[in-house]
């Protein structure tokens, strides 16, 4: 990280992008490539680290690439495609990856992914996916929390240390413009820090409604350092957040999802 020695010593949490990672292909190991890149840079992983990896490299390694020309749209996909002026093949993939489509408009297709996350286009993306053309799109991992646990186990086997793993993707929010890094898969990290009834404010009053979205906050911070476009690096190491790292893998990012019956926007 840039800055003087004094500033670095004062920094509580730091984010260091991992450079020199390859273009991922199906079957490659995210953990092995991450360790190799860190080794090339002269660094090493520690137990207190959080390895933040972009969803795209996990999906690529898991072979979640689809050619739109190979998709046969259903009548429903064609109907929604006509209403929204969108490719029926893409709509079919969105339907296949979703349990519900809360909104379908020309401006946005909002989907409840089968994992429970609510986002545009069920997370399906074509940017930074393939040099073969716009016909290739990338789906989310089938189970991002399971993917994070697998990466963590392999990192532990390769290095002898037990860092947390966070899989991040950029999402929009209901009442805000722009996207922000969000945790879609976690292992070994406290996802929510519930301070209700235990925390205190500056004047000693007990907190009644404060639940800190730790994993999302770390994902957002890392996303800024990793970048989004052609400047992007698909992984970063977060240090200084040891208090939220756990020996056990934990319930994962799914534990932060609001239950459907509490959805205030339906």
URWOTA-V626768 format. One line per field, one symbol per residue. burial: + if it has 9 or more other ideal C-beta (glycine too) atoms within 8 Angstrom, else -. Layout:
burial: ???
This chain:
burial: -------+--+-++++++--+--+---+-++++++-+++-+---+--+++++++++++++++-+++-+--+-+---++-++--+-+-++++++++-++--++------+++++-+-+-+++++++---+------++++++--++++++-++-+++--+-+-+++++++++--------+++++++++++++--++----------+---+-+++++++++++-++-----++++++++++--+++--++-+++++----------
